[in-house]
Amino acid sequence: MKRIDVPCMIDIEQTPESLHAHAIPEGIKIRPGDRVLVHGAPSHIGYGERVSLHCTATVIRANAFGRFWTRATSFLAFTALYEVGFERRDSV
């Protein structure tokens, strides 16, 4: 497996307006099946805080089978959503 170290921007927020954590590797396109390991990110922040920082991330590239498998299983998981709420109800 190919490993690539890249800079990464991290944005974490835990406020009444938003609860999110984003890690955005810079200078590289993430493809299906790739894994991203972020180094140096805080494990938690206090309520009402927002943290933005730069750190390093390691991108582990998926092989051809890994990319295929990720696309196939994600398509099947997505199509399962079509079944929700579209079933016919019988009259009572």
Secondary structure, 3 states (H helix, E strand, C coil): CCEEEEEEEEEEEECCCCEEEEEEECCCCCCCCCEEEEECCCCCCCCCEEEEEEEEEEEECCCHHHHHHHHHHHHHHHHHHHHCCCCCCCCC
